[in-house]
């Protein structure tokens, strides 16, 4: 009996390779570019902001696809999300600065 072969699916390997390469950037930054621990923590905090913006964009895009009354709901949920996620990011930023705040260049 022959074994069934699964074709190579590039759509699943591309995001995996991209994720691995992007997660190597901080490692290279610390090992070769002299990044401090504070710079690395700030990088991850900024990533938190990018995730929030992408989530908000997804909410708006979903409302655009659905159309109709969903725009009103999307505006409310988007504003609600922005206020609450903004408060979280502010508090998280204060916590990061209080705990790890220092020289960005590690001097």
SEFIVEX-868801 format. One record per atom (N, C-alpha, C): atom name; z, x negated, y; residue in one letter; residue number from 1. Coordinates in pm, whole numbers, padded with zeros to 5 digits. Layout:
<recs>
rec atom:CA	zz:Z	xx:X	yy:Y	rest:a	nr:NUM
...
</recs>
This chain:
<recs>
rec atom:N	zz:00000	xx:-00082	yy:-00118	rest:x	nr:1
rec atom:CA	zz:00000	xx:00000	yy:00000	rest:x	nr:1
rec atom:C	zz:00000	xx:-00086	yy:00125	rest:x	nr:1
rec atom:N	zz:-00078	xx:-00044	yy:00220	rest:x	nr:2
rec atom:CA	zz:-00080	xx:-00121	yy:00344	rest:x	nr:2
rec atom:C	zz:00025	xx:-00066	yy:00440	rest:x	nr:2
rec atom:N	zz:00077	xx:-00157	yy:00515	rest:x	nr:3
rec atom:CA	zz:00181	xx:-00123	yy:00611	rest:x	nr:3
rec atom:C	zz:00117	xx:-00075	yy:00741	rest:x	nr:3
rec atom:N	zz:00172	xx:00029	yy:00800	rest:x	nr:4
rec atom:CA	zz:00118	xx:00080	yy:00926	rest:x	nr:4
rec atom:C	zz:00154	xx:-00016	yy:01039	rest:x	nr:4
rec atom:N	zz:00056	xx:-00052	yy:01119	rest:x	nr:5
rec atom:CA	zz:00078	xx:-00146	yy:01228	rest:x	nr:5
rec atom:C	zz:00088	xx:-00071	yy:01360	rest:x	nr:5
rec atom:N	zz:00184	xx:-00111	yy:01438	rest:x	nr:6
rec atom:CA	zz:00202	xx:-00052	yy:01570	rest:x	nr:6
rec atom:C	zz:00125	xx:-00136	yy:01670	rest:x	nr:6
rec atom:N	zz:00038	xx:-00074	yy:01749	rest:x	nr:7
rec atom:CA	zz:-00037	xx:-00152	yy:01848	rest:x	nr:7
rec atom:C	zz:00054	xx:-00208	yy:01957	rest:x	nr:7
rec atom:N	zz:00013	xx:-00318	yy:02013	rest:x	nr:8
rec atom:CA	zz:00086	xx:-00381	yy:02122	rest:x	nr:8
rec atom:C	zz:00079	xx:-00292	yy:02245	rest:x	nr:8
rec atom:N	zz:00193	xx:-00251	yy:02294	rest:x	nr:9
rec atom:CA	zz:00198	xx:-00162	yy:02410	rest:x	nr:9
rec atom:C	zz:00242	xx:-00240	yy:02533	rest:x	nr:9
rec atom:N	zz:00145	xx:-00273	yy:02617	rest:x	nr:10
rec atom:CA	zz:00172	xx:-00354	yy:02735	rest:x	nr:10
rec atom:C	zz:00258	xx:-00280	yy:02837	rest:x	nr:10
rec atom:N	zz:00253	xx:-00147	yy:02837	rest:x	nr:11
rec atom:CA	zz:00331	xx:-00071	yy:02935	rest:x	nr:11
rec atom:C	zz:00482	xx:-00084	yy:02912	rest:x	nr:11
rec atom:N	zz:00523	xx:-00120	yy:02790	rest:x	nr:12
rec atom:CA	zz:00665	xx:-00137	yy:02762	rest:x	nr:12
rec atom:C	zz:00710	xx:-00281	yy:02779	rest:x	nr:12
rec atom:N	zz:00621	xx:-00376	yy:02760	rest:x	nr:13
rec atom:CA	zz:00661	xx:-00517	yy:02772	rest:x	nr:13
rec atom:C	zz:00658	xx:-00566	yy:02916	rest:x	nr:13
rec atom:N	zz:00573	xx:-00509	yy:02999	rest:x	nr:14
rec atom:CA	zz:00563	xx:-00553	yy:03139	rest:x	nr:14
rec atom:C	zz:00694	xx:-00532	yy:03215	rest:x	nr:14
rec atom:N	zz:00757	xx:-00413	yy:03209	rest:x	nr:15
rec atom:CA	zz:00887	xx:-00398	yy:03278	rest:x	nr:15
rec atom:C	zz:00995	xx:-00490	yy:03222	rest:x	nr:15
rec atom:N	zz:00993	xx:-00515	yy:03093	rest:x	nr:16
rec atom:CA	zz:01092	xx:-00604	yy:03032	rest:x	nr:16
rec atom:C	zz:01074	xx:-00746	yy:03084	rest:x	nr:16
rec atom:N	zz:00951	xx:-00795	yy:03087	rest:x	nr:17
rec atom:CA	zz:00925	xx:-00930	yy:03136	rest:x	nr:17
rec atom:C	zz:00960	xx:-00942	yy:03284	rest:x	nr:17
rec atom:N	zz:00928	xx:-00840	yy:03361	rest:x	nr:18
rec atom:CA	zz:00961	xx:-00841	yy:03504	rest:x	nr:18
rec atom:C	zz:01112	xx:-00844	yy:03525	rest:x	nr:18
rec atom:N	zz:01185	xx:-00765	yy:03448	rest:x	nr:19
rec atom:CA	zz:01331	xx:-00762	yy:03458	rest:x	nr:19
rec atom:C	zz:01392	xx:-00897	yy:03425	rest:x	nr:19
rec atom:N	zz:01343	xx:-00959	yy:03320	rest:x	nr:20
rec atom:CA	zz:01395	xx:-01091	yy:03280	rest:x	nr:20
rec atom:C	zz:01367	xx:-01194	yy:03389	rest:x	nr:20
rec atom:N	zz:01245	xx:-01197	yy:03441	rest:x	nr:21
rec atom:CA	zz:01211	xx:-01294	yy:03546	rest:x	nr:21
rec atom:C	zz:01292	xx:-01271	yy:03673	rest:x	nr:21
rec atom:N	zz:01309	xx:-01147	yy:03713	rest:x	nr:22
rec atom:CA	zz:01385	xx:-01119	yy:03835	rest:x	nr:22
rec atom:C	zz:01533	xx:-01153	yy:03819	rest:x	nr:22
rec atom:N	zz:01586	xx:-01138	yy:03699	rest:x	nr:23
rec atom:CA	zz:01726	xx:-01173	yy:03676	rest:x	nr:23
rec atom:C	zz:01746	xx:-01323	yy:03663	rest:x	nr:23
rec atom:N	zz:01639	xx:-01400	yy:03648	rest:x	nr:24
rec atom:CA	zz:01651	xx:-01545	yy:03646	rest:x	nr:24
rec atom:C	zz:01656	xx:-01605	yy:03787	rest:x	nr:24
rec atom:N	zz:01615	xx:-01528	yy:03887	rest:x	nr:25
rec atom:CA	zz:01615	xx:-01578	yy:04025	rest:x	nr:25
rec atom:C	zz:01755	xx:-01622	yy:04069	rest:x	nr:25
rec atom:N	zz:01861	xx:-01543	yy:04049	rest:x	nr:26
rec atom:CA	zz:01994	xx:-01590	yy:04088	rest:x	nr:26
rec atom:C	zz:02039	xx:-01715	yy:04012	rest:x	nr:26
rec atom:N	zz:02003	xx:-01725	yy:03885	rest:x	nr:27
rec atom:CA	zz:02039	xx:-01843	yy:03807	rest:x	nr:27
rec atom:C	zz:01973	xx:-01967	yy:03866	rest:x	nr:27
rec atom:N	zz:01844	xx:-01956	yy:03897	rest:x	nr:28
rec atom:CA	zz:01772	xx:-02068	yy:03959	rest:x	nr:28
rec atom:C	zz:01830	xx:-02098	yy:04098	rest:x	nr:28
rec atom:N	zz:01866	xx:-01993	yy:04172	rest:x	nr:29
rec atom:CA	zz:01926	xx:-02012	yy:04304	rest:x	nr:29
rec atom:C	zz:02055	xx:-02091	yy:04299	rest:x	nr:29
rec atom:N	zz:02139	xx:-02062	yy:04202	rest:x	nr:30
rec atom:CA	zz:02266	xx:-02133	yy:04190	rest:x	nr:30
rec atom:C	zz:02244	xx:-02275	yy:04140	rest:x	nr:30
rec atom:N	zz:02160	xx:-02291	yy:04038	rest:x	nr:31
rec atom:CA	zz:02142	xx:-02422	yy:03976	rest:x	nr:31
rec atom:C	zz:02060	xx:-02520	yy:04060	rest:x	nr:31
rec atom:N	zz:01955	xx:-02471	yy:04126	rest:x	nr:32
rec atom:CA	zz:01862	xx:-02562	yy:04192	rest:x	nr:32
rec atom:C	zz:01856	xx:-02549	yy:04344	rest:x	nr:32
rec atom:N	zz:01890	xx:-02434	yy:04398	rest:x	nr:33
rec atom:CA	zz:01877	xx:-02414	yy:04542	rest:x	nr:33
rec atom:C	zz:02010	xx:-02419	yy:04615	rest:x	nr:33
rec atom:N	zz:02118	xx:-02444	yy:04545	rest:x	nr:34
rec atom:CA	zz:02248	xx:-02460	yy:04607	rest:x	nr:34
rec atom:C	zz:02311	xx:-02334	yy:04662	rest:x	nr:34
rec atom:N	zz:02280	xx:-02219	yy:04602	rest:x	nr:35
rec atom:CA	zz:02341	xx:-02095	yy:04648	rest:x	nr:35
rec atom:C	zz:02491	xx:-02096	yy:04619	rest:x	nr:35
rec atom:N	zz:02568	xx:-02043	yy:04711	rest:x	nr:36
rec atom:CA	zz:02713	xx:-02030	yy:04690	rest:x	nr:36
rec atom:C	zz:02742	xx:-01901	yy:04614	rest:x	nr:36
rec atom:N	zz:02864	xx:-01889	yy:04567	rest:x	nr:37
rec atom:CA	zz:02905	xx:-01765	yy:04499	rest:x	nr:37
rec atom:C	zz:02897	xx:-01647	yy:04595	rest:x	nr:37
rec atom:N	zz:02931	xx:-01672	yy:04721	rest:x	nr:38
rec atom:CA	zz:02925	xx:-01565	yy:04822	rest:x	nr:38
rec atom:C	zz:02782	xx:-01516	yy:04842	rest:x	nr:38
rec atom:N	zz:02688	xx:-01608	yy:04848	rest:x	nr:39
rec atom:CA	zz:02547	xx:-01570	yy:04864	rest:x	nr:39
rec atom:C	zz:02500	xx:-01485	yy:04746	rest:x	nr:39
rec atom:N	zz:02544	xx:-01520	yy:04628	rest:x	nr:40
rec atom:CA	zz:02508	xx:-01445	yy:04509	rest:x	nr:40
rec atom:C	zz:02568	xx:-01304	yy:04511	rest:x	nr:40
rec atom:N	zz:02693	xx:-01293	yy:04552	rest:x	nr:41
rec atom:CA	zz:02758	xx:-01161	yy:04560	rest:x	nr:41
rec atom:C	zz:02688	xx:-01074	yy:04665	rest:x	nr:41
rec atom:N	zz:02652	xx:-01132	yy:04778	rest:x	nr:42
rec atom:CA	zz:02581	xx:-01058	yy:04882	rest:x	nr:42
rec atom:C	zz:02444	xx:-01013	yy:04830	rest:x	nr:42
rec atom:N	zz:02378	xx:-01097	yy:04753	rest:x	nr:43
rec atom:CA	zz:02249	xx:-01060	yy:04694	rest:x	nr:43
rec atom:C	zz:02265	xx:-00935	yy:04607	rest:x	nr:43
rec atom:N	zz:02367	xx:-00932	yy:04525	rest:x	nr:44
rec atom:CA	zz:02391	xx:-00815	yy:04441	rest:x	nr:44
rec atom:C	zz:02431	xx:-00693	yy:04523	rest:x	nr:44
rec atom:N	zz:02503	xx:-00713	yy:04632	rest:x	nr:45
rec atom:CA	zz:02538	xx:-00601	yy:04719	rest:x	nr:45
rec atom:C	zz:02412	xx:-00545	yy:04785	rest:x	nr:45
rec atom:N	zz:02322	xx:-00632	yy:04827	rest:x	nr:46
rec atom:CA	zz:02196	xx:-00586	yy:04887	rest:x	nr:46
rec atom:C	zz:02111	xx:-00511	yy:04784	rest:x	nr:46
rec atom:N	zz:02117	xx:-00556	yy:04659	rest:x	nr:47
rec atom:CA	zz:02047	xx:-00485	yy:04552	rest:x	nr:47
rec atom:C	zz:02099	xx:-00341	yy:04541	rest:x	nr:47
rec atom:N	zz:02227	xx:-00323	yy:04562	rest:x	nr:48
rec atom:CA	zz:02290	xx:-00192	yy:04563	rest:x	nr:48
rec atom:C	zz:02225	xx:-00103	yy:04670	rest:x	nr:48
rec atom:N	zz:02196	xx:-00159	yy:04787	rest:x	nr:49
rec atom:CA	zz:02130	xx:-00082	yy:04893	rest:x	nr:49
rec atom:C	zz:01988	xx:-00044	yy:04854	rest:x	nr:49
rec atom:N	zz:01917	xx:-00136	yy:04792	rest:x	nr:50
rec atom:CA	zz:01779	xx:-00110	yy:04748	rest:x	nr:50
rec atom:C	zz:01777	xx:00004	yy:04646	rest:x	nr:50
rec atom:N	zz:01873	xx:00004	yy:04555	rest:x	nr:51
rec atom:CA	zz:01881	xx:00110	yy:04455	rest:x	nr:51
rec atom:C	zz:01905	xx:00245	yy:04522	rest:x	nr:51
rec atom:N	zz:01989	xx:00249	yy:04624	rest:x	nr:52
rec atom:CA	zz:02013	xx:00373	yy:04697	rest:x	nr:52
rec atom:C	zz:01889	xx:00424	yy:04768	rest:x	nr:52
rec atom:N	zz:01813	xx:00335	yy:04832	rest:x	nr:53
rec atom:CA	zz:01690	xx:00375	yy:04900	rest:x	nr:53
rec atom:C	zz:01588	xx:00426	yy:04799	rest:x	nr:53
rec atom:N	zz:01578	xx:00360	yy:04685	rest:x	nr:54
rec atom:CA	zz:01485	xx:00404	yy:04582	rest:x	nr:54
rec atom:C	zz:01525	xx:00541	yy:04526	rest:x	nr:54
rec atom:N	zz:01652	xx:00565	yy:04511	rest:x	nr:55
rec atom:CA	zz:01699	xx:00695	yy:04463	rest:x	nr:55
rec atom:C	zz:01665	xx:00804	yy:04563	rest:x	nr:55
rec atom:N	zz:01685	xx:00777	yy:04691	rest:x	nr:56
rec atom:CA	zz:01651	xx:00873	yy:04795	rest:x	nr:56
rec atom:C	zz:01501	xx:00901	yy:04796	rest:x	nr:56
rec atom:N	zz:01419	xx:00797	yy:04780	rest:x	nr:57
rec atom:CA	zz:01274	xx:00815	yy:04774	rest:x	nr:57
rec atom:C	zz:01234	xx:00898	yy:04653	rest:x	nr:57
rec atom:N	zz:01303	xx:00880	yy:04542	rest:x	nr:58
rec atom:CA	zz:01275	xx:00961	yy:04422	rest:x	nr:58
rec atom:C	zz:01307	xx:01108	yy:04446	rest:x	nr:58
rec atom:N	zz:01414	xx:01135	yy:04520	rest:x	nr:59
rec atom:CA	zz:01449	xx:01273	yy:04552	rest:x	nr:59
rec atom:C	zz:01340	xx:01339	yy:04635	rest:x	nr:59
rec atom:N	zz:01291	xx:01267	yy:04735	rest:x	nr:60
rec atom:CA	zz:01187	xx:01321	yy:04823	rest:x	nr:60
rec atom:C	zz:01057	xx:01338	yy:04745	rest:x	nr:60
rec atom:N	zz:01022	xx:01241	yy:04661	rest:x	nr:61
rec atom:CA	zz:00899	xx:01250	yy:04582	rest:x	nr:61
rec atom:C	zz:00905	xx:01367	yy:04485	rest:x	nr:61
rec atom:N	zz:01020	xx:01390	yy:04426	rest:x	nr:62
rec atom:CA	zz:01036	xx:01503	yy:04334	rest:x	nr:62
rec atom:C	zz:01018	xx:01635	yy:04408	rest:x	nr:62
rec atom:N	zz:01071	xx:01645	yy:04528	rest:x	nr:63
rec atom:CA	zz:01055	xx:01767	yy:04607	rest:x	nr:63
rec atom:C	zz:00909	xx:01788	yy:04644	rest:x	nr:63
rec atom:N	zz:00836	xx:01679	yy:04672	rest:x	nr:64
rec atom:CA	zz:00695	xx:01690	yy:04708	rest:x	nr:64
rec atom:C	zz:00614	xx:01742	yy:04590	rest:x	nr:64
rec atom:N	zz:00649	xx:01700	yy:04471	rest:x	nr:65
rec atom:CA	zz:00577	xx:01745	yy:04351	rest:x	nr:65
rec atom:C	zz:00607	xx:01892	yy:04323	rest:x	nr:65
rec atom:N	zz:00731	xx:01932	yy:04341	rest:x	nr:66
rec atom:CA	zz:00771	xx:02070	yy:04311	rest:x	nr:66
rec atom:C	zz:00721	xx:02167	yy:04418	rest:x	nr:66
rec atom:N	zz:00723	xx:02125	yy:04544	rest:x	nr:67
rec atom:CA	zz:00676	xx:02210	yy:04652	rest:x	nr:67
rec atom:C	zz:00769	xx:02328	yy:04681	rest:x	nr:67
rec atom:N	zz:00726	xx:02415	yy:04772	rest:x	nr:68
rec atom:CA	zz:00799	xx:02538	yy:04802	rest:x	nr:68
rec atom:C	zz:00938	xx:02515	yy:04859	rest:x	nr:68
rec atom:N	zz:01031	xx:02597	yy:04815	rest:x	nr:69
rec atom:CA	zz:01169	xx:02596	yy:04866	rest:x	nr:69
rec atom:C	zz:01242	xx:02469	yy:04829	rest:x	nr:69
rec atom:N	zz:01190	xx:02393	yy:04735	rest:x	nr:70
rec atom:CA	zz:01257	xx:02270	yy:04693	rest:x	nr:70
rec atom:C	zz:01270	xx:02169	yy:04806	rest:x	nr:70
rec atom:N	zz:01186	xx:02180	yy:04910	rest:x	nr:71
rec atom:CA	zz:01198	xx:02089	yy:05025	rest:x	nr:71
rec atom:C	zz:01332	xx:02108	yy:05095	rest:x	nr:71
rec atom:N	zz:01373	xx:02232	yy:05109	rest:x	nr:72
rec atom:CA	zz:01501	xx:02260	yy:05174	rest:x	nr:72
rec atom:C	zz:01616	xx:02202	yy:05093	rest:x	nr:72
rec atom:N	zz:01612	xx:02222	yy:04964	rest:x	nr:73
rec atom:CA	zz:01714	xx:02165	yy:04876	rest:x	nr:73
rec atom:C	zz:01712	xx:02014	yy:04877	rest:x	nr:73
rec atom:N	zz:01591	xx:01957	yy:04879	rest:x	nr:74
rec atom:CA	zz:01579	xx:01811	yy:04881	rest:x	nr:74
rec atom:C	zz:01634	xx:01752	yy:05010	rest:x	nr:74
rec atom:N	zz:01612	xx:01820	yy:05121	rest:x	nr:75
rec atom:CA	zz:01667	xx:01772	yy:05249	rest:x	nr:75
rec atom:C	zz:01819	xx:01775	yy:05247	rest:x	nr:75
rec atom:N	zz:01876	xx:01883	yy:05193	rest:x	nr:76
rec atom:CA	zz:02021	xx:01893	yy:05186	rest:x	nr:76
rec atom:C	zz:02078	xx:01786	yy:05092	rest:x	nr:76
rec atom:N	zz:02023	xx:01777	yy:04972	rest:x	nr:77
rec atom:CA	zz:02072	xx:01680	yy:04873	rest:x	nr:77
rec atom:C	zz:02049	xx:01537	yy:04924	rest:x	nr:77
rec atom:N	zz:01935	xx:01514	yy:04989	rest:x	nr:78
rec atom:CA	zz:01907	xx:01381	yy:05044	rest:x	nr:78
rec atom:C	zz:02008	xx:01341	yy:05151	rest:x	nr:78
rec atom:N	zz:02040	xx:01436	yy:05240	rest:x	nr:79
rec atom:CA	zz:02139	xx:01408	yy:05344	rest:x	nr:79
rec atom:C	zz:02278	xx:01388	yy:05282	rest:x	nr:79
rec atom:N	zz:02312	xx:01472	yy:05186	rest:x	nr:80
rec atom:CA	zz:02440	xx:01460	yy:05117	rest:x	nr:80
rec atom:C	zz:02451	xx:01325	yy:05048	rest:x	nr:80
rec atom:N	zz:02345	xx:01287	yy:04977	rest:x	nr:81
rec atom:CA	zz:02343	xx:01159	yy:04906	rest:x	nr:81
rec atom:C	zz:02355	xx:01043	yy:05005	rest:x	nr:81
rec atom:N	zz:02280	xx:01050	yy:05115	rest:x	nr:82
rec atom:CA	zz:02280	xx:00942	yy:05213	rest:x	nr:82
rec atom:C	zz:02419	xx:00921	yy:05273	rest:x	nr:82
rec atom:N	zz:02485	xx:01030	yy:05309	rest:x	nr:83
rec atom:CA	zz:02619	xx:01018	yy:05368	rest:x	nr:83
rec atom:C	zz:02717	xx:00960	yy:05267	rest:x	nr:83
rec atom:N	zz:02719	xx:01015	yy:05147	rest:x	nr:84
rec atom:CA	zz:02818	xx:00971	yy:05049	rest:x	nr:84
rec atom:C	zz:02788	xx:00832	yy:04993	rest:x	nr:84
rec atom:N	zz:02662	xx:00805	yy:04966	rest:x	nr:85
rec atom:CA	zz:02626	xx:00672	yy:04917	rest:x	nr:85
rec atom:C	zz:02645	xx:00568	yy:05028	rest:x	nr:85
rec atom:N	zz:02617	xx:00610	yy:05152	rest:x	nr:86
rec atom:CA	zz:02641	xx:00521	yy:05266	rest:x	nr:86
rec atom:C	zz:02788	xx:00485	yy:05280	rest:x	nr:86
rec atom:N	zz:02877	xx:00584	yy:05261	rest:x	nr:87
rec atom:CA	zz:03020	xx:00556	yy:05266	rest:x	nr:87
rec atom:C	zz:03061	xx:00461	yy:05153	rest:x	nr:87
rec atom:N	zz:03004	xx:00484	yy:05034	rest:x	nr:88
rec atom:CA	zz:03034	xx:00395	yy:04922	rest:x	nr:88
rec atom:C	zz:02989	xx:00252	yy:04954	rest:x	nr:88
rec atom:N	zz:02865	xx:00237	yy:05004	rest:x	nr:89
rec atom:CA	zz:02813	xx:00103	yy:05036	rest:x	nr:89
rec atom:C	zz:02896	xx:00036	yy:05145	rest:x	nr:89
rec atom:N	zz:02938	xx:00113	yy:05244	rest:x	nr:90
rec atom:CA	zz:03022	xx:00058	yy:05350	rest:x	nr:90
rec atom:C	zz:03155	xx:00008	yy:05293	rest:x	nr:90
rec atom:N	zz:03221	xx:00092	yy:05214	rest:x	nr:91
rec atom:CA	zz:03347	xx:00052	yy:05152	rest:x	nr:91
rec atom:C	zz:03331	xx:-00067	yy:05059	rest:x	nr:91
rec atom:N	zz:03225	xx:-00064	yy:04981	rest:x	nr:92
rec atom:CA	zz:03196	xx:-00173	yy:04889	rest:x	nr:92
rec atom:C	zz:03170	xx:-00302	yy:04967	rest:x	nr:92
rec atom:N	zz:03096	xx:-00291	yy:05078	rest:x	nr:93
rec atom:CA	zz:03069	xx:-00409	yy:05161	rest:x	nr:93
rec atom:C	zz:03195	xx:-00466	yy:05223	rest:x	nr:93
rec atom:N	zz:03283	xx:-00379	yy:05271	rest:x	nr:94
rec atom:CA	zz:03412	xx:-00424	yy:05326	rest:x	nr:94
rec atom:C	zz:03492	xx:-00496	yy:05218	rest:x	nr:94
rec atom:N	zz:03496	xx:-00439	yy:05098	rest:x	nr:95
rec atom:CA	zz:03569	xx:-00499	yy:04987	rest:x	nr:95
rec atom:C	zz:03511	xx:-00636	yy:04951	rest:x	nr:95
rec atom:N	zz:03379	xx:-00645	yy:04945	rest:x	nr:96
rec atom:CA	zz:03313	xx:-00772	yy:04912	rest:x	nr:96
rec atom:C	zz:03344	xx:-00877	yy:05018	rest:x	nr:96
rec atom:N	zz:03336	xx:-00839	yy:05145	rest:x	nr:97
rec atom:CA	zz:03363	xx:-00934	yy:05253	rest:x	nr:97
rec atom:C	zz:03510	xx:-00977	yy:05253	rest:x	nr:97
rec atom:N	zz:03601	xx:-00883	yy:05227	rest:x	nr:98
rec atom:CA	zz:03743	xx:-00917	yy:05227	rest:x	nr:98
rec atom:C	zz:03779	xx:-01008	yy:05110	rest:x	nr:98
rec atom:N	zz:03717	xx:-00984	yy:04996	rest:x	nr:99
rec atom:CA	zz:03750	xx:-01061	yy:04877	rest:x	nr:99
rec atom:C	zz:03678	xx:-01195	yy:04873	rest:x	nr:99
rec atom:N	zz:03549	xx:-01193	yy:04906	rest:x	nr:100
rec atom:CA	zz:03467	xx:-01313	yy:04889	rest:x	nr:100
rec atom:C	zz:03415	xx:-01370	yy:05020	rest:x	nr:100
rec atom:N	zz:03444	xx:-01304	yy:05131	rest:x	nr:101
rec atom:CA	zz:03389	xx:-01345	yy:05260	rest:x	nr:101
rec atom:C	zz:03415	xx:-01491	yy:05291	rest:x	nr:101
rec atom:N	zz:03316	xx:-01552	yy:05342	rest:x	nr:102
rec atom:CA	zz:03327	xx:-01693	yy:05373	rest:x	nr:102
rec atom:C	zz:03194	xx:-01741	yy:05425	rest:x	nr:102
rec atom:N	zz:03174	xx:-01866	yy:05409	rest:x	nr:103
rec atom:CA	zz:03050	xx:-01926	yy:05455	rest:x	nr:103
rec atom:C	zz:02938	xx:-01893	yy:05359	rest:x	nr:103
rec atom:N	zz:02829	xx:-01839	yy:05412	rest:x	nr:104
rec atom:CA	zz:02714	xx:-01800	yy:05332	rest:x	nr:104
rec atom:C	zz:02652	xx:-01919	yy:05259	rest:x	nr:104
rec atom:N	zz:02658	xx:-02037	yy:05321	rest:x	nr:105
rec atom:CA	zz:02595	xx:-02156	yy:05264	rest:x	nr:105
rec atom:C	zz:02688	xx:-02237	yy:05175	rest:x	nr:105
rec atom:N	zz:02811	xx:-02194	yy:05161	rest:x	nr:106
rec atom:CA	zz:02904	xx:-02259	yy:05070	rest:x	nr:106
rec atom:C	zz:02960	xx:-02391	yy:05117	rest:x	nr:106
rec atom:N	zz:02958	xx:-02415	yy:05248	rest:x	nr:107
rec atom:CA	zz:03012	xx:-02542	yy:05302	rest:x	nr:107
rec atom:C	zz:03162	xx:-02542	yy:05302	rest:x	nr:107
</recs>
